[in-house]
Amino acid sequence: MTSRNEDQGRAGQEPGAGAGGSTGYALLNDLRGAFRRFYVWRDAQGGWRARPLPKPTIDEIAFGVLPELAAETPLELAFVCTWQRSRRNVHRYLQKYALERPCRGS
């Protein structure tokens, strides 16, 4: 019989995930922070894809934010998603502070 804490630790894992089993789902759980604000799915060919949420604006796309990302492995997709999220943050920062002018000493 398993304790309540052991059952809670296994919540969200596929059977066989963890030590000695398939670690695909465990890996995705470890990378969930990288996929924050992305819709992630696996395509028919076995590759991984993601779309940023909310949809990128025209200005963000012109700045280099991609409307859809693709990678062969979840780890590669995590790197790409993290890079894109950072790129969006830089774009927002530039939009916010672009109109401000630096103070000049007298």
C-alpha positions as CSV (number, residue, x, y, z in Angstrom):
1,M,0.0,0.0,0.0
2,T,1.3,3.5,-0.9
3,S,1.1,6.5,1.4
4,R,-0.8,9.6,0.4
5,N,2.4,11.5,-0.1
6,E,3.7,8.9,-2.6
7,D,0.4,9.1,-4.5
8,Q,0.7,12.9,-4.6
9,G,4.2,12.7,-5.9
10,R,3.1,10.6,-8.8
11,A,0.2,12.8,-9.8
12,G,0.5,13.9,-13.4
13,Q,3.1,11.2,-14.4
14,E,2.4,8.6,-16.9
15,P,2.9,5.0,-15.8
16,G,6.5,4.0,-16.2
17,A,7.8,7.6,-15.9
18,G,10.7,8.1,-13.6
19,A,13.6,5.9,-12.7
20,G,14.0,3.1,-15.2
21,G,11.0,4.1,-17.3
22,S,10.1,6.5,-20.0
23,T,11.3,10.0,-19.0
24,G,9.6,11.9,-21.7
25,Y,6.7,13.1,-19.6
26,A,9.0,13.7,-16.6
27,L,11.2,15.9,-18.8
28,L,8.2,17.9,-19.9
29,N,7.3,18.5,-16.3
30,D,10.8,19.7,-15.6
31,L,10.6,22.1,-18.6
32,R,7.2,23.5,-17.8
33,G,8.6,26.9,-16.8
34,A,10.2,27.3,-20.3
35,F,6.9,26.6,-21.9
36,R,5.0,29.2,-19.8
37,R,2.8,31.3,-22.1
38,F,3.2,28.9,-25.0
39,Y,0.7,26.5,-26.5
40,V,2.9,23.3,-27.1
41,W,2.0,20.2,-29.1
42,R,3.6,17.3,-30.9
43,D,3.0,17.1,-34.7
44,A,2.3,14.0,-36.8
45,Q,6.0,13.6,-37.7
46,G,7.0,13.5,-34.1
47,G,8.5,17.0,-33.9
48,W,7.6,19.5,-31.2
49,R,5.8,22.8,-32.0
50,A,4.8,25.9,-29.9
51,R,2.9,29.1,-30.4
52,P,3.3,32.1,-28.1
53,L,0.3,33.3,-26.1
54,P,-1.1,35.8,-26.8
55,K,-0.5,35.9,-30.5
56,P,2.4,38.1,-31.5
57,T,1.5,41.6,-32.8
58,I,2.6,42.8,-36.2
59,D,5.3,45.0,-34.5
60,E,6.6,42.0,-32.5
61,I,6.8,39.9,-35.7
62,A,8.7,42.7,-37.4
63,F,11.0,42.8,-34.4
64,G,11.8,39.1,-34.9
65,V,9.3,37.3,-32.6
66,L,8.2,34.1,-34.5
67,P,4.5,33.2,-34.7
68,E,5.3,29.5,-34.5
69,L,8.3,27.6,-33.2
70,A,9.5,24.0,-34.1
71,A,12.2,21.7,-32.7
72,E,13.1,18.0,-32.7
73,T,13.2,17.5,-28.9
74,P,11.4,19.1,-25.9
75,L,14.7,20.4,-24.6
76,E,15.5,22.2,-27.9
77,L,11.9,23.7,-27.9
78,A,12.4,24.9,-24.3
79,F,15.5,26.8,-25.4
80,V,13.7,28.4,-28.4
81,C,10.6,29.3,-26.3
82,T,12.8,30.9,-23.6
83,W,14.7,32.9,-26.3
84,Q,11.4,34.1,-27.9
85,R,9.9,35.1,-24.5
86,S,13.1,37.1,-23.8
87,R,12.8,38.7,-27.3
88,R,9.2,39.7,-26.6
89,N,10.2,41.2,-23.2
90,V,13.0,43.3,-24.9
91,H,10.4,44.5,-27.5
92,R,8.0,45.6,-24.7
93,Y,10.8,47.3,-22.9
94,L,11.9,49.2,-26.0
95,Q,8.3,50.2,-26.7
96,K,7.8,51.5,-23.2
97,Y,11.0,53.5,-22.9
98,A,11.5,54.5,-26.5
99,L,9.8,57.9,-26.1
100,E,11.7,58.8,-23.0
101,R,14.9,60.8,-23.5
102,P,17.9,60.5,-21.3
103,C,18.6,63.2,-18.8
104,R,21.5,65.4,-19.7
105,G,23.6,67.1,-17.0
106,S,23.9,70.9,-17.1
